[in-house]
Amino acid sequence: MIIDRNIILNRFKKIDELIEILEELKKKSKDDFLSNYLFYLSAQRALETYINICIDIGNHILSNNKNGKPET
């Protein structure tokens, strides 16, 4: 399989969008953040999505490996 540059660039675009969301949440005071469950859930989901995108990028790059996709 050939590494598709567009797939990786689209994933990085999504990461940039998630970073913007996290930067907005970062502006909240600690008390505001902790007292508003929606802020917490938004941050949690953004970080989960960020991590999954990083894993997807890694898997896409490693799929070019002759040994196949990693099992772990």
C-alpha positions in Angstrom: 0.0 0.0 0.0 1.2 3.5 -0.8 1.1 6.2 1.8 -1.7 8.6 0.8 -0.5 12.1 1.5 -4.0 13.5 1.4 -5.2 11.2 4.1 -2.4 12.3 6.4 -3.0 16.0 5.6 -6.7 15.7 6.3 -5.9 14.1 9.6 -3.5 16.9 10.5 -6.3 19.4 9.5 -8.6 17.8 12.0 -5.9 17.8 14.6 -5.5 21.6 14.0 -9.3 22.0 14.6 -9.1 20.0 17.8 -6.2 22.1 19.0 -8.3 25.3 18.4 -11.0 23.8 20.6 -8.6 22.9 23.3 -7.0 26.4 23.2 -10.5 27.9 23.7 -11.1 25.6 26.7 -7.7 26.5 28.0 -8.8 30.1 28.4 -11.4 29.1 31.0 -10.5 29.5 34.6 -9.9 26.4 36.6 -13.0 26.9 38.6 -15.2 27.5 35.5 -13.7 24.5 33.8 -14.2 22.2 36.7 -17.7 23.4 37.5 -19.0 23.0 33.9 -19.3 19.4 32.9 -19.7 20.3 29.2 -16.2 21.9 29.2 -14.8 18.7 30.8 -16.6 16.4 28.3 -15.5 18.6 25.3 -11.9 18.5 26.4 -12.1 14.8 27.0 -13.6 14.0 23.6 -11.2 16.3 21.8 -8.2 14.6 23.4 -9.7 11.1 22.6 -10.2 12.1 19.0 -6.7 13.6 18.8 -5.2 10.4 20.1 -7.2 8.2 17.7 -6.2 10.4 14.8 -2.5 10.0 15.8 -3.0 6.2 15.9 -4.7 6.3 12.5 -1.8 8.3 11.0 0.7 5.8 12.5 -1.3 2.8 11.2 -1.5 4.4 7.8 2.2 4.9 7.6 3.0 1.5 9.0 0.6 -0.2 6.5 3.3 0.6 4.0 5.6 -1.7 6.0 6.2 -5.1 4.3 5.4 -6.9 7.6 1.8 -5.6 7.5 -0.3 -3.8 10.0 0.9 -4.0 13.6 -1.1 -6.1 15.9 -0.4 -4.1 19.1 
